[in-house]
Amino acid sequence: MPEITGVVRNVISTLDERQPYIALKQVKKEDTTLACDNTSIAGSMSQRACVYSGARVALNPVTDAVHLVHGPIGCASYTWDIRGSLSSGKETFRTSFSSNMKELDVVFGGEKKLSKCIDELIALYRPPVVFVYSTCIVGIIGDDLQAVCREASLQHDIPIIPVQSEGFKGTKSDGYKAACNALMQLIGTREPEISSPYRINILGDYNVAGDVWLVKPLFEKMGIQVITSMTGDATADSISKAHGAQLNLVQCSGSMTYLAKWMMKEYDIPFRKVSYFGIEDIATALRETAEFFGSREMKRIAEEIIESETRRIMPEIRSIRSRVRGKTAAIYMGGAAKALTLIKGFRELGMEVVIIGTQTGKQEDYRQISYQVKDGTVIVDDANPLELAELLVRQKADLMVAGVKERFLAYKLGVAFCDFNHDRVIEFEGYDGFLNFARELDASMNSPVWKFHGSRLKPAVDAARKNEAGLKTRQGAGIEATAREAKNMHDLSTATLQESVA
């Protein structure tokens, strides 16, 4: 069984302390595993977010809650509507609220101001729950968030839940735990209405662009009641009844495994790690769920769904595969679960992964990743922008799949890009979601812009070069200048590219 044994020194040029975090999957084995799950190294700018941001991305999609940030206005502003999550009901979560701490609040304390903010927001919105996030400055000055929330909760008779998410006190993963700790205070506070002998919760799905709406109906066709999806399109009411499920399906393992383990211990609800992305993984999720409940009828329906849905989308998938087959991809995700499932998705499209990295992966995650990728693939933990730029140059990726922070890095290098993170507006889960993903890749990599402008990693296609002479004749010196510029770009050294990205 292959494993990550090759932390190859000097895979790229970076800080000495960063070298153990970048590995090359290779046949020739060495004795060092990939370093990961540590705080970011000083002097190396990280793509990671802070504890507070981790809590916000995991908890913010609760649609009918007031999410109040106790801190300076910037902390709320820069995380406003941080997920592209959609709601089938209320949209209170789309409004950003802040206690807007100023200098005097920092000097004399912000508890009274926070208490007043809570009173005003409850009077205005009548929310079923208020989440109060602490920021760095609150941790420094020592405002007693729990005492303020406890007193306000008694006064208004609704859950007002502190989220202990001071940015400096850990990593983004600690923010996920802070969000899960807040959810724990809601779960089990109301009894669910039972409509099926088979009940599940969907955990770690944030309904980005409406993903959950393509997945939930598949389970419902199998006769399964979905109590809640956390936290995409979730309400305070549905979360409070989550203990009525018999099985938790965890997709984003980085953010929700902690909660799933707690529910197993507290309510004896087992969990399975699944993915709803890609034909293979969706089928596996449906089959594993049917297998758990042991219903023959449910298994039959699951197989019918898998067969009919696969048959429906395959003609277009085959057509797209013929245009993207053989292309190379770079993956850089926040969590390892998405990275792992993307490897399979690319395989289904005939593409090869040449770079794969995450912000919060753990040893077991990277071990699983190494089982899935081919020799020669670079695996990286908590990469910074310059490292990603140099890896893209080194591995000559045709496409980068990542989040908004990496978008312009790819564009500057002339690499096609696909946003798989918070800001996308197209569903990527379920059968139709995978079709959307394939279309997105096809459109990005086969865009006409590459024929004429080319990439800084690879020359423009031959067709454009063949037309170059004709273009010169027709359009004169302007086109000649463009051709010279393109040639100069192809000759750029790695160092020059890094300067450009910086």
ZADOZA-691450 format. One record per residue (C-alpha): residue in one letter; x, y, z. Coordinates in steps of 0.25 Angstrom, whole numbers, padded with zeros to 4 digits, always signed. Layout:
<rs>
AXYZ;...
</rs>
This chain:
<rs>
M+0000+0000+0000;P+0006+0013-0004;E+0008+0024+0006;I+0014+0038+0007;T+0028+0035+0010;G+0035+0045+0001;V+0037+0059+0007;V+0046+0062-0004;R+0055+0073+0000;N+0055+0085-0009;V+0042+0081-0016;I+0041+0096-0018;S+0048+0108-0012;T+0042+0112+0001;L+0046+0114+0016;D+0054+0102+0022;E+0043+0101+0032;R+0033+0099+0021;Q+0040+0088+0014;P+0034+0076+0023;Y+0020+0081+0019;I+0022+0079+0004;A+0023+0065-0001;L+0025+0058-0015;K+0017+0045-0016;Q+0027+0035-0022;V+0031+0021-0024;K+0045+0023-0017;K+0042+0024-0003;E+0048+0032+0008;D+0045+0031+0023;T+0038+0045+0026;T+0023+0047+0026;L+0016+0060+0023;A+0016+0070+0034;C+0002+0076+0037;D-0008+0080+0047;N+0001+0090+0053;T+0000+0105+0055;S+0005+0113+0043;I+0020+0116+0043;A+0024+0131+0046;G+0029+0138+0034;S+0021+0129+0024;M+0008+0136+0020;S-0003+0125+0021;Q-0016+0123+0013;R-0022+0119+0026;A-0033+0127+0033;C-0034+0129+0048;V-0042+0123+0059;Y-0053+0133+0058;S-0054+0131+0043;G-0055+0116+0044;A-0066+0118+0054;R-0073+0128+0045;V-0073+0119+0032;A-0078+0107+0040;L-0089+0113+0048;N-0093+0125+0039;P-0102+0117+0030;V-0113+0115+0041;T-0123+0123+0034;D-0132+0129+0044;A-0122+0132+0055;V-0116+0146+0058;H-0101+0145+0057;L-0095+0156+0065;V-0080+0159+0065;H-0075+0165+0078;G-0063+0173+0073;P-0058+0184+0064;I-0067+0186+0051;G-0056+0180+0042;C-0058+0166+0048;A-0072+0166+0044;S-0070+0173+0031;Y-0060+0164+0025;T-0068+0152+0028;W-0081+0157+0024;D-0089+0146+0017;I-0076+0138+0017;R-0083+0126+0011;G-0091+0126-0002;S-0101+0118+0005;L-0116+0118+0001;S-0128+0118+0010;S-0142+0112+0007;G-0148+0121+0017;K-0143+0133+0026;E-0131+0140+0022;T-0127+0147+0035;F-0113+0141+0034;R-0110+0149+0022;T-0110+0162+0030;S-0097+0165+0038;F-0098+0170+0052;S-0086+0175+0060;S-0085+0182+0074;N-0075+0191+0067;M-0065+0193+0079;K-0058+0206+0079;E-0046+0211+0087;L-0054+0214+0100;D-0060+0200+0099;V-0046+0194+0099;V-0041+0202+0110;F-0054+0201+0119;G-0060+0188+0114;G-0071+0185+0104;E-0081+0176+0112;K-0091+0187+0114;K-0090+0191+0099;L-0092+0176+0096;S-0104+0175+0105;K-0111+0187+0098;C-0108+0181+0084;I-0115+0168+0088;D-0127+0175+0093;E-0128+0184+0081;L-0127+0172+0071;I-0137+0163+0078;A-0147+0175+0078;L-0144+0177+0063;Y-0144+0162+0058;R-0150+0153+0069;P-0140+0142+0065;P-0141+0128+0071;V-0126+0128+0074;V-0115+0138+0075;F-0100+0134+0073;V-0090+0143+0079;Y-0076+0142+0074;S-0064+0147+0081;T-0053+0153+0074;C-0038+0155+0077;I-0040+0168+0085;V-0051+0162+0094;G-0041+0151+0098;I-0030+0161+0101;I-0039+0170+0110;G-0046+0159+0116;D-0061+0162+0114;D-0069+0151+0120;L-0077+0147+0108;Q-0083+0135+0115;A-0089+0144+0126;V-0095+0154+0117;C-0101+0143+0108;R-0107+0136+0120;E-0113+0148+0126;A-0119+0152+0113;S-0124+0138+0110;L-0132+0138+0124;Q-0137+0152+0121;H-0142+0149+0107;D-0145+0134+0108;I-0138+0130+0096;P-0125+0123+0094;I-0114+0133+0093;I-0101+0125+0091;P-0087+0130+0092;V-0077+0125+0082;Q-0063+0126+0088;S-0055+0129+0075;E-0044+0138+0079;G-0036+0138+0066;F-0022+0137+0072;K-0025+0125+0081;G-0023+0114+0070;T-0025+0110+0056;K-0037+0110+0047;S-0040+0096+0052;D-0042+0101+0066;G-0053+0111+0060;Y-0060+0099+0055;K-0060+0093+0069;A-0065+0106+0075;A-0077+0106+0065;C-0080+0091+0068;N-0080+0094+0083;A-0090+0105+0080;L-0099+0095+0072;M-0098+0085+0084;Q-0106+0095+0093;L-0117+0095+0083;I-0118+0080+0080;G-0128+0072+0088;T-0136+0084+0093;R-0148+0080+0085;E-0155+0067+0081;P-0155+0064+0066;E-0168+0060+0058;I-0166+0046+0053;S-0171+0043+0039;S-0162+0031+0035;P-0156+0019+0042;Y-0143+0024+0035;R-0137+0037+0039;I-0123+0044+0036;N-0116+0057+0038;I-0107+0063+0028;L-0095+0069+0034;G-0084+0077+0028;D-0092+0082+0016;Y-0094+0097+0015;N-0104+0098+0004;V-0094+0106-0004;A-0102+0110-0017;G-0113+0101-0013;D-0105+0088-0012;V-0114+0082-0001;W-0126+0083-0010;L-0120+0074-0020;V-0116+0063-0010;K-0128+0063+0000;P-0138+0058-0010;L-0130+0046-0013;F-0131+0041+0001;E-0146+0045+0002;K-0148+0036-0010;M-0142+0025-0002;G-0153+0027+0009;I-0143+0034+0018;Q-0147+0046+0027;V-0136+0057+0027;I-0137+0063+0041;T-0127+0075+0038;S-0115+0078+0030;M-0104+0085+0038;T-0103+0096+0035;G-0107+0099+0021;D-0122+0103+0020;A-0123+0099+0035;T-0132+0106+0045;A-0131+0107+0060;D-0144+0098+0061;S-0138+0087+0052;I-0125+0087+0059;S-0132+0086+0073;K-0138+0073+0067;A-0125+0067+0062;H-0125+0056+0073;G-0137+0049+0066;A-0128+0044+0055;Q-0123+0030+0055;L-0111+0033+0046;N-0102+0045+0043;L-0096+0046+0029;V-0083+0055+0030;Q-0078+0061+0018;C-0069+0072+0022;S-0061+0063+0032;G-0052+0075+0036;S-0063+0083+0042;M-0074+0073+0047;T-0067+0060+0051;Y-0065+0067+0065;L-0080+0069+0066;A-0083+0055+0060;K-0074+0048+0071;W-0081+0056+0081;M-0095+0052+0076;M-0091+0037+0076;K-0086+0039+0091;E-0098+0047+0095;Y-0110+0041+0087;D-0104+0028+0082;I-0105+0032+0068;P-0094+0026+0059;F-0088+0034+0047;R-0083+0031+0033;K-0073+0040+0025;V-0079+0042+0011;S-0078+0051-0001;Y-0089+0056-0010;F-0079+0060-0021;G-0076+0051-0033;I-0084+0039-0039;E-0076+0029-0031;D-0077+0036-0017;I-0092+0039-0019;A-0095+0025-0022;T-0086+0020-0010;A-0094+0030+0000;L-0107+0025-0005;R-0103+0010-0004;E-0096+0012+0010;T-0109+0019+0015;A-0118+0008+0010;E-0108-0003+0016;F-0109+0004+0029;F-0124+0003+0030;G-0124-0011+0025;S-0137-0009+0017;R-0138-0018+0004;E-0148-0008-0002;M-0139+0004+0001;K-0127-0003-0006;R-0135-0006-0018;I-0139+0009-0019;A-0125+0013-0017;E-0120+0005-0029;E-0131+0010-0037;I-0127+0024-0034;I-0113+0022-0037;E-0116+0015-0050;S-0126+0025-0056;E-0118+0037-0051;T-0105+0032-0057;R-0111+0028-0070;R-0118+0042-0071;I-0105+0050-0069;M-0094+0041-0076;P-0096+0045-0090;E-0092+0060-0087;I-0081+0055-0077;R-0075+0047-0088;S-0076+0058-0098;I-0069+0067-0088;R-0059+0056-0084;S-0054+0056-0099;R-0050+0071-0098;V-0044+0071-0084;R-0037+0057-0084;G-0022+0057-0081;K-0022+0071-0075;T-0016+0073-0061;A-0022+0079-0049;A-0017+0086-0036;I-0026+0085-0024;Y-0025+0094-0012;M-0036+0092-0002;G-0039+0097+0013;G-0043+0083+0017;A-0037+0069+0013;A-0051+0063+0010;K-0054+0072-0002;A-0039+0070-0007;L-0041+0054-0006;T-0055+0054-0014;L-0049+0064-0024;I-0038+0053-0028;K-0049+0043-0032;G-0057+0054-0039;F-0045+0057-0048;R-0043+0043-0050;E-0057+0041-0055;L-0054+0052-0065;G-0041+0046-0070;M-0032+0057-0063;E-0020+0055-0055;V-0017+0062-0041;V-0003+0068-0041;I-0004+0077-0028;I-0013+0075-0016;G-0013+0082-0003;T-0022+0086+0009;Q-0022+0096+0020;T-0026+0087+0031;G-0023+0073+0027;K-0018+0063+0037;Q-0008+0051+0036;E-0019+0041+0033;D-0025+0051+0022;Y-0012+0052+0015;R-0010+0037+0016;Q-0023+0035+0009;I-0019+0045-0001;S-0006+0038-0004;Y-0014+0026-0007;Q-0022+0033-0018;V-0012+0041-0025;K-0002+0036-0035;D+0013+0037-0034;G+0019+0050-0036;T+0007+0058-0030;V+0011+0069-0020;I+0004+0068-0007;V+0005+0081+0001;D-0001+0086+0015;D-0005+0100+0018;A+0002+0106+0006;N+0005+0121+0004;P+0002+0128-0009;L+0017+0128-0014;E+0018+0113-0011;L+0005+0111-0019;A+0010+0119-0030;E+0023+0112-0031;L+0016+0098-0030;L+0007+0102-0042;V+0019+0106-0050;R+0027+0093-0046;Q+0015+0084-0049;K+0009+0091-0061;A-0005+0090-0057;D-0016+0093-0067;L-0026+0096-0056;M-0027+0101-0042;V-0039+0097-0033;A-0039+0105-0020;G-0046+0117-0013;V-0046+0131-0015;K-0033+0134-0009;E-0026+0126-0020;R-0034+0131-0032;F-0025+0143-0036;L-0013+0135-0033;A-0017+0125-0044;Y-0022+0136-0054;K-0008+0144-0052;L-0001+0131-0057;G-0011+0129-0068;V-0017+0116-0062;A-0032+0113-0063;F-0039+0113-0050;C-0051+0107-0044;D-0057+0112-0030;F-0061+0100-0022;N-0062+0108-0009;H-0072+0118-0003;D-0074+0128-0014;R-0079+0119-0025;V-0093+0121-0030;I-0095+0108-0037;E-0098+0095-0030;F-0087+0084-0030;E-0093+0073-0022;G-0103+0062-0027;Y-0104+0057-0041;D-0108+0070-0047;G-0097+0077-0039;F-0086+0068-0044;L-0091+0072-0058;N-0090+0086-0055;F-0076+0084-0050;A-0072+0077-0063;R-0078+0088-0071;E-0070+0099-0062;L-0057+0092-0065;D-0059+0090-0079;A-0063+0105-0081;S-0051+0110-0073;M-0040+0101-0079;N-0046+0102-0093;S-0049+0117-0093;P-0044+0124-0106;V-0036+0133-0098;W-0025+0123-0096;K-0024+0121-0111;F-0020+0136-0113;H-0014+0140-0100;G-0007+0127-0096;S-0003+0123-0082;R+0010+0127-0074;L+0012+0113-0072;K+0009+0107-0086;P+0009+0113-0100;A-0003+0117-0107;V-0009+0106-0115;D-0003+0103-0129;A-0016+0109-0136;A-0013+0122-0130;R+0001+0122-0135;K-0002+0117-0149;N-0011+0129-0150;E-0001+0139-0145;A+0005+0142-0158;G-0008+0145-0164;L-0012+0153-0152;K+0001+0161-0154;T-0002+0164-0168;R-0016+0168-0165;Q-0014+0176-0152;G+0000+0181-0153;A+0009+0185-0142;G-0001+0184-0131;I-0002+0169-0133;E+0013+0168-0134;A+0015+0174-0120;T+0005+0164-0115;A+0012+0152-0121;R+0025+0158-0114;E+0018+0159-0101;A+0013+0145-0102;K+0027+0140-0105;N+0033+0147-0094;M+0023+0142-0084;H+0026+0127-0088;D+0041+0130-0085;L+0038+0136-0071;S+0046+0129-0060;T+0040+0124-0047;A+0046+0135-0039;T+0040+0145-0049;L+0026+0139-0048;Q+0027+0139-0032;E+0030+0154-0033;S+0018+0156-0042;V+0009+0149-0033;A+0014+0156-0021;
</rs>
